[in-house]
Amino acid sequence: MARAALNNICVGAACLWLSGCFFSAGAPTYTTENISRSLKDLAKNEYQIEVTARLVGSTLWVYMPVEDLFIKNPAPEKYPEKFRVLANAGSIKGRRFTGEYHIKPVPPKDKSQDYKINKAVSEKIGILWKVIRRVVFSIEPSQRETIKFVVMVIGDVKNGFEVTEIFYLRDLKKVSYNLMSIWEFQHRVIQDSQVSPLVIGDRTGRHLTYRDITMAEFIAKQIEYRVSLKFQKPEVEQNVDIDREISRIIRDTLRMYEATDVEEVSFKNLELNKNVTLDYPAIWSKSNKK
């Protein structure tokens, strides 16, 4: 239920805000030393929302407690299911990306999205995006490259739902200055959800494991997210060449983030018990666009 409703949640709120206005960054106001307190104070004093923030290395974590994140949809929407993603994982170690995938075509059927995002919560999430942008875009110039990633966690402290979004700060800057489309930005924000009793009653994010995220980890998660999105799309035919689509997603994502130190890609198609390998020219050759 949460995953079905997730597609329309946090990034949707951000995109509505970004598409409606263009903001210029303000004068330097914040430093990495005070960013956690500043973000919390700005959210509380100007927008009356409660957040906890923590900077770990180059990763800024922001936690916002809410209640009733999802509500019953009075007019449930239908969405088609053509594939089941049973395995979807990859990692970058050294100069090599390795992964495994089990994507199984299933008899097409419509599934019902019985829940939707609570409008009041969606509005708070939009405000949180605004607060984050105001702070990170007004950091002391000498420190502006210090923060690379932002992890937003929305915790439903009443029902135990948790939504996490991870994005690369340079992507936010690009979309803010019209160097990237909102739709491309939406695909670059990694979204996930889970149900956990640890979220219930936690208004400060004490259950989270705060850590620094590496670029290699982010790219691997980005590939995983894009594979998942691809096989949720209703226009994808069941006779699609799955190996080719996964190869394209991996190659495009590596290029997108200029991960030129990756020299080889290897993954296993568990459905067919088949190994696929891409060498350096297959990944990086300009003539290889398929």
C-alpha positions as a Markdown table, in Angstrom:
| # | Residue | x | y | z |
|---|---|---|---|---|
| 1 | Met | 0.0 | 0.0 | 0.0 |
| 2 | Ala | 2.7 | 2.5 | 1.0 |
| 3 | Arg | 4.8 | 1.8 | -2.1 |
| 4 | Ala | 1.8 | 2.3 | -4.4 |
| 5 | Ala | 1.0 | 5.6 | -2.9 |
| 6 | Leu | 4.7 | 6.7 | -2.6 |
| 7 | Asn | 5.0 | 7.7 | -6.3 |
| 8 | Asn | 2.9 | 10.8 | -5.6 |
| 9 | Ile | 4.3 | 11.9 | -2.3 |
| 10 | Cys | 7.4 | 13.8 | -1.4 |
| 11 | Val | 8.9 | 14.6 | -4.9 |
| 12 | Gly | 5.4 | 15.6 | -6.1 |
| 13 | Ala | 5.2 | 18.2 | -3.3 |
| 14 | Ala | 8.7 | 19.5 | -4.2 |
| 15 | Cys | 7.9 | 19.6 | -7.9 |
| 16 | Leu | 4.7 | 21.7 | -7.3 |
| 17 | Trp | 6.8 | 24.1 | -5.4 |
| 18 | Leu | 9.7 | 24.3 | -7.8 |
| 19 | Ser | 7.4 | 24.6 | -10.9 |
| 20 | Gly | 5.6 | 27.5 | -9.4 |
| 21 | Cys | 8.5 | 29.8 | -8.4 |
| 22 | Phe | 12.1 | 30.5 | -9.1 |
| 23 | Phe | 14.1 | 31.5 | -6.1 |
| 24 | Ser | 17.6 | 33.0 | -6.0 |
| 25 | Ala | 19.9 | 32.0 | -3.2 |
| 26 | Gly | 20.2 | 34.4 | -0.4 |
| 27 | Ala | 23.2 | 36.0 | 1.2 |
| 28 | Pro | 25.5 | 33.5 | 3.1 |
| 29 | Thr | 23.8 | 32.9 | 6.4 |
| 30 | Tyr | 24.6 | 29.4 | 7.6 |
| 31 | Thr | 27.7 | 27.2 | 8.2 |
| 32 | Thr | 28.1 | 23.5 | 8.3 |
| 33 | Glu | 28.8 | 23.9 | 12.1 |
| 34 | Asn | 25.3 | 25.4 | 12.7 |
| 35 | Ile | 23.3 | 23.9 | 9.9 |
| 36 | Ser | 21.5 | 21.3 | 12.0 |
| 37 | Arg | 20.3 | 23.8 | 14.6 |
| 38 | Ser | 19.6 | 26.5 | 11.9 |
| 39 | Leu | 17.4 | 24.1 | 9.8 |
| 40 | Lys | 15.4 | 23.1 | 12.9 |
| 41 | Asp | 14.9 | 26.6 | 14.1 |
| 42 | Leu | 13.9 | 27.9 | 10.7 |
| 43 | Ala | 11.3 | 25.1 | 10.3 |
| 44 | Lys | 9.9 | 25.7 | 13.8 |
| 45 | Asn | 10.0 | 29.5 | 13.9 |
| 46 | Glu | 8.8 | 30.4 | 10.4 |
| 47 | Tyr | 6.7 | 27.4 | 9.4 |
| 48 | Gln | 5.7 | 25.8 | 12.6 |
| 49 | Ile | 6.9 | 22.3 | 11.6 |
| 50 | Glu | 8.9 | 20.0 | 13.8 |
| 51 | Val | 12.1 | 18.5 | 12.4 |
| 52 | Thr | 15.4 | 17.1 | 13.5 |
| 53 | Ala | 18.6 | 17.5 | 11.4 |
| 54 | Arg | 22.1 | 16.1 | 11.6 |
| 55 | Leu | 25.1 | 16.5 | 9.3 |
| 56 | Val | 27.2 | 13.3 | 9.1 |
| 57 | Gly | 30.3 | 13.8 | 6.9 |
| 58 | Ser | 28.9 | 15.1 | 3.6 |
| 59 | Thr | 25.3 | 13.8 | 4.2 |
| 60 | Leu | 22.6 | 16.0 | 5.7 |
| 61 | Trp | 19.8 | 14.0 | 7.4 |
| 62 | Val | 16.5 | 15.6 | 8.1 |
| 63 | Tyr | 13.7 | 13.8 | 10.0 |
| 64 | Met | 10.1 | 15.1 | 10.2 |
| 65 | Pro | 7.5 | 13.3 | 12.3 |
| 66 | Val | 3.9 | 13.4 | 11.1 |
| 67 | Glu | 0.6 | 11.6 | 11.8 |
| 68 | Asp | -1.6 | 9.7 | 9.3 |
| 69 | Leu | 0.8 | 9.9 | 6.4 |
| 70 | Phe | -1.6 | 7.8 | 4.2 |
| 71 | Ile | -5.4 | 8.0 | 4.3 |
| 72 | Lys | -8.1 | 5.9 | 2.7 |
| 73 | Asn | -8.7 | 6.8 | -0.9 |
| 74 | Pro | -12.5 | 7.3 | -1.5 |
| 75 | Ala | -12.0 | 6.7 | -5.2 |
| 76 | Pro | -9.3 | 4.0 | -5.4 |
| 77 | Glu | -7.2 | 4.2 | -8.5 |
| 78 | Lys | -6.3 | 1.3 | -10.7 |
| 79 | Tyr | -2.8 | 0.6 | -11.9 |
| 80 | Pro | -1.6 | -2.3 | -14.1 |
| 81 | Glu | 0.9 | -4.9 | -12.9 |
| 82 | Lys | 2.8 | -6.6 | -15.7 |
| 83 | Phe | 6.1 | -7.6 | -13.9 |
| 84 | Arg | 7.1 | -8.7 | -10.5 |
| 85 | Val | 10.5 | -7.5 | -9.3 |
| 86 | Leu | 11.7 | -10.4 | -7.1 |
| 87 | Ala | 15.4 | -9.3 | -6.9 |
| 88 | Asn | 17.0 | -5.9 | -7.7 |
| 89 | Ala | 20.4 | -5.1 | -6.2 |
| 90 | Gly | 23.8 | -3.9 | -7.2 |
| 91 | Ser | 27.0 | -2.4 | -5.9 |
| 92 | Ile | 30.1 | -0.6 | -7.0 |
| 93 | Lys | 33.4 | -1.9 | -5.6 |
| 94 | Gly | 36.6 | -0.5 | -7.0 |
| 95 | Arg | 36.2 | -0.2 | -10.8 |
| 96 | Arg | 33.4 | -2.7 | -11.2 |
| 97 | Phe | 29.6 | -2.6 | -10.9 |
| 98 | Thr | 28.0 | -6.0 | -10.1 |
| 99 | Gly | 24.3 | -6.8 | -9.7 |
| 100 | Glu | 21.6 | -9.4 | -9.8 |
| 101 | Tyr | 18.0 | -9.1 | -11.0 |
| 102 | His | 15.0 | -11.3 | -11.0 |
| 103 | Ile | 12.2 | -9.6 | -13.0 |
| 104 | Lys | 9.4 | -11.9 | -13.9 |
| 105 | Pro | 6.6 | -11.2 | -16.3 |
| 106 | Val | 3.2 | -12.0 | -14.7 |
| 107 | Pro | -0.3 | -12.3 | -16.2 |
| 108 | Pro | -1.4 | -8.7 | -16.5 |
| 109 | Lys | -3.9 | -7.5 | -14.0 |
| 110 | Asp | -5.1 | -4.3 | -12.4 |
| 111 | Lys | -4.2 | -3.6 | -8.9 |
| 112 | Ser | -6.1 | -1.1 | -6.7 |
| 113 | Gln | -4.4 | 1.9 | -4.9 |
| 114 | Asp | -6.6 | 2.0 | -1.9 |
| 115 | Tyr | -4.7 | 4.7 | 0.0 |
| 116 | Lys | -3.4 | 8.1 | -0.9 |
| 117 | Ile | -1.1 | 10.7 | 0.7 |
| 118 | Asn | -2.8 | 12.9 | 3.3 |
| 119 | Lys | -3.0 | 16.4 | 1.8 |
| 120 | Ala | -2.1 | 18.1 | 5.0 |
| 121 | Val | 1.1 | 16.0 | 5.2 |
| 122 | Ser | 1.9 | 16.6 | 1.6 |
| 123 | Glu | 1.8 | 20.4 | 2.3 |
| 124 | Lys | 4.2 | 20.0 | 5.2 |
| 125 | Ile | 6.6 | 18.0 | 3.0 |
| 126 | Gly | 6.5 | 20.8 | 0.5 |
| 127 | Ile | 7.4 | 23.3 | 3.2 |
| 128 | Leu | 10.3 | 21.0 | 4.3 |
| 129 | Trp | 11.7 | 21.0 | 0.8 |
| 130 | Lys | 11.6 | 24.8 | 0.9 |
| 131 | Val | 13.3 | 24.9 | 4.3 |
| 132 | Ile | 16.1 | 22.6 | 3.1 |
| 133 | Arg | 16.7 | 24.6 | 0.0 |
| 134 | Arg | 16.8 | 27.9 | 1.9 |
| 135 | Val | 19.4 | 26.6 | 4.2 |
| 136 | Val | 21.7 | 24.7 | 1.9 |
| 137 | Phe | 21.7 | 27.4 | -0.7 |
| 138 | Ser | 22.7 | 30.0 | 1.8 |
| 139 | Ile | 25.7 | 28.3 | 3.3 |
| 140 | Glu | 29.0 | 30.1 | 3.5 |
| 141 | Pro | 30.5 | 29.9 | 0.0 |
| 142 | Ser | 33.7 | 28.2 | 1.1 |
| 143 | Gln | 31.6 | 25.3 | 2.5 |
| 144 | Arg | 29.0 | 24.9 | -0.3 |
| 145 | Glu | 30.7 | 21.8 | -1.7 |
| 146 | Thr | 30.8 | 20.1 | 1.8 |
| 147 | Ile | 27.3 | 18.8 | 1.6 |
| 148 | Lys | 26.8 | 16.3 | -1.2 |
| 149 | Phe | 23.6 | 14.3 | -0.2 |
| 150 | Val | 20.4 | 15.0 | 1.6 |
| 151 | Val | 18.4 | 12.2 | 3.3 |
| 152 | Met | 14.8 | 13.2 | 4.1 |
| 153 | Val | 12.9 | 10.9 | 6.3 |
| 154 | Ile | 9.1 | 11.3 | 7.0 |
| 155 | Gly | 8.0 | 9.2 | 9.9 |
| 156 | Asp | 4.3 | 8.5 | 10.7 |
| 157 | Val | 4.7 | 8.3 | 14.5 |
| 158 | Lys | 1.1 | 7.2 | 14.8 |
| 159 | Asn | 1.0 | 4.3 | 12.4 |
| 160 | Gly | 4.6 | 3.3 | 11.9 |
| 161 | Phe | 5.1 | 4.1 | 8.2 |
| 162 | Glu | 8.3 | 5.6 | 7.1 |
| 163 | Val | 9.2 | 7.3 | 3.8 |
| 164 | Thr | 12.9 | 8.0 | 2.9 |
| 165 | Glu | 14.1 | 10.2 | 0.1 |
| 166 | Ile | 17.8 | 10.6 | -0.9 |
| 167 | Phe | 19.0 | 13.2 | -3.4 |
| 168 | Tyr | 22.2 | 14.6 | -4.7 |
| 169 | Leu | 22.5 | 18.3 | -3.8 |
| 170 | Arg | 23.9 | 19.2 | -7.2 |
| 171 | Asp | 20.7 | 17.8 | -8.8 |
| 172 | Leu | 18.6 | 20.1 | -6.6 |
| 173 | Lys | 20.7 | 23.1 | -7.7 |
| 174 | Lys | 20.3 | 22.1 | -11.4 |
| 175 | Val | 16.6 | 21.9 | -11.2 |
| 176 | Ser | 16.4 | 25.1 | -9.2 |
| 177 | Tyr | 18.3 | 27.0 | -11.8 |
| 178 | Asn | 16.4 | 25.4 | -14.8 |
| 179 | Leu | 19.4 | 23.3 | -15.8 |
| 180 | Met | 17.4 | 20.1 | -15.4 |
| 181 | Ser | 13.7 | 19.4 | -15.9 |
| 182 | Ile | 11.5 | 18.7 | -12.9 |
| 183 | Trp | 10.6 | 15.3 | -14.4 |
| 184 | Glu | 14.2 | 14.3 | -14.6 |
| 185 | Phe | 14.8 | 15.5 | -11.0 |
| 186 | Gln | 11.8 | 13.4 | -9.9 |
| 187 | His | 13.5 | 10.3 | -11.3 |
| 188 | Arg | 16.8 | 11.2 | -9.6 |
| 189 | Val | 15.3 | 11.3 | -6.1 |
| 190 | Ile | 15.5 | 7.8 | -4.6 |
| 191 | Gln | 12.3 | 7.0 | -2.7 |
| 192 | Asp | 11.7 | 4.1 | -0.4 |
| 193 | Ser | 9.1 | 3.2 | 2.2 |
| 194 | Gln | 8.8 | 0.7 | 5.0 |
| 195 | Val | 6.7 | -0.2 | 8.0 |
| 196 | Ser | 8.4 | -0.3 | 11.4 |
| 197 | Pro | 7.2 | -0.3 | 15.0 |
| 198 | Leu | 10.3 | 1.8 | 15.8 |
| 199 | Val | 8.8 | 4.8 | 14.1 |
| 200 | Ile | 5.8 | 4.9 | 16.4 |
| 201 | Gly | 6.2 | 7.7 | 18.9 |
| 202 | Asp | 9.6 | 8.7 | 17.6 |
| 203 | Arg | 9.4 | 12.4 | 17.1 |
| 204 | Thr | 13.2 | 13.0 | 17.0 |
| 205 | Gly | 14.5 | 10.3 | 14.7 |
| 206 | Arg | 16.3 | 8.4 | 17.5 |
| 207 | His | 15.6 | 5.0 | 15.7 |
| 208 | Leu | 17.6 | 6.1 | 12.6 |
| 209 | Thr | 21.2 | 5.0 | 11.9 |
| 210 | Tyr | 22.8 | 8.2 | 10.8 |
| 211 | Arg | 25.8 | 7.7 | 8.5 |
| 212 | Asp | 27.6 | 9.3 | 5.5 |
| 213 | Ile | 26.6 | 8.2 | 2.0 |
| 214 | Thr | 29.2 | 7.6 | -0.6 |
| 215 | Met | 28.8 | 8.5 | -4.3 |
| 216 | Ala | 29.3 | 4.8 | -5.2 |
| 217 | Glu | 26.4 | 3.8 | -2.8 |
| 218 | Phe | 24.2 | 6.6 | -4.2 |
| 219 | Ile | 24.7 | 5.5 | -7.8 |
| 220 | Ala | 24.0 | 1.9 | -7.0 |
| 221 | Lys | 20.8 | 2.9 | -5.2 |
| 222 | Gln | 19.9 | 5.2 | -8.2 |
| 223 | Ile | 20.2 | 2.2 | -10.6 |
| 224 | Glu | 18.1 | 0.0 | -8.3 |
| 225 | Tyr | 15.4 | 2.7 | -8.1 |
| 226 | Arg | 15.4 | 3.3 | -11.9 |
| 227 | Val | 15.1 | -0.4 | -12.6 |
| 228 | Ser | 12.1 | -0.6 | -10.2 |
| 229 | Leu | 10.4 | 2.4 | -11.8 |
| 230 | Lys | 11.0 | 1.0 | -15.3 |
| 231 | Phe | 9.1 | -2.2 | -14.7 |
| 232 | Gln | 6.2 | -0.4 | -13.0 |
| 233 | Lys | 5.4 | 1.6 | -16.2 |
| 234 | Pro | 2.3 | 0.5 | -18.0 |
| 235 | Glu | 3.7 | 1.1 | -21.4 |
| 236 | Val | 6.5 | -1.5 | -21.0 |
| 237 | Glu | 5.6 | -4.5 | -23.0 |
| 238 | Gln | 6.1 | -8.0 | -21.5 |
| 239 | Asn | 8.2 | -9.1 | -24.4 |
| 240 | Val | 10.8 | -6.4 | -23.7 |
| 241 | Asp | 14.4 | -7.4 | -23.6 |
| 242 | Ile | 15.0 | -7.2 | -19.9 |
| 243 | Asp | 18.8 | -7.6 | -20.1 |
| 244 | Arg | 19.0 | -4.7 | -22.6 |
| 245 | Glu | 16.8 | -2.4 | -20.5 |
| 246 | Ile | 18.9 | -3.1 | -17.4 |
| 247 | Ser | 22.1 | -2.5 | -19.3 |
| 248 | Arg | 20.8 | 0.8 | -20.6 |
| 249 | Ile | 19.7 | 1.9 | -17.1 |
| 250 | Ile | 23.1 | 1.1 | -15.6 |
| 251 | Arg | 25.0 | 2.7 | -18.5 |
| 252 | Asp | 22.9 | 5.9 | -18.5 |
| 253 | Thr | 23.2 | 6.3 | -14.7 |
| 254 | Leu | 27.0 | 5.8 | -14.7 |
| 255 | Arg | 27.2 | 8.5 | -17.4 |
| 256 | Met | 24.7 | 10.8 | -15.6 |
| 257 | Tyr | 27.0 | 11.0 | -12.6 |
| 258 | Glu | 30.2 | 10.8 | -14.6 |
| 259 | Ala | 31.4 | 7.6 | -12.8 |
| 260 | Thr | 34.2 | 7.1 | -15.3 |
| 261 | Asp | 36.3 | 5.1 | -12.9 |
| 262 | Val | 33.8 | 2.2 | -13.4 |
| 263 | Glu | 35.4 | 0.1 | -16.1 |
| 264 | Glu | 33.2 | -3.0 | -16.1 |
| 265 | Val | 29.5 | -3.9 | -15.5 |
| 266 | Ser | 28.5 | -7.5 | -14.7 |
| 267 | Phe | 25.0 | -8.6 | -13.6 |
| 268 | Lys | 23.0 | -11.9 | -13.4 |
| 269 | Asn | 19.5 | -12.4 | -14.8 |
| 270 | Leu | 18.2 | -14.8 | -12.2 |
| 271 | Glu | 15.0 | -15.5 | -14.2 |
| 272 | Leu | 17.1 | -16.9 | -17.1 |
| 273 | Asn | 20.2 | -17.9 | -15.1 |
| 274 | Lys | 22.2 | -15.7 | -17.5 |
| 275 | Asn | 25.3 | -13.5 | -16.9 |
| 276 | Val | 25.7 | -10.2 | -18.7 |
| 277 | Thr | 28.9 | -8.2 | -19.0 |
| 278 | Leu | 29.6 | -4.8 | -20.4 |
| 279 | Asp | 33.2 | -3.7 | -21.0 |
| 280 | Tyr | 34.6 | -0.2 | -20.9 |
| 281 | Pro | 33.8 | 0.7 | -24.6 |
| 282 | Ala | 30.2 | -0.7 | -24.1 |
| 283 | Ile | 29.7 | 1.6 | -21.1 |
| 284 | Trp | 31.5 | 4.8 | -22.3 |
| 285 | Ser | 31.6 | 4.8 | -26.1 |
| 286 | Lys | 29.8 | 7.8 | -27.4 |
| 287 | Ser | 28.5 | 5.8 | -30.3 |
| 288 | Asn | 26.9 | 3.3 | -28.0 |
| 289 | Lys | 23.6 | 5.0 | -27.1 |
| 290 | Lys | 21.3 | 2.0 | -27.1 |
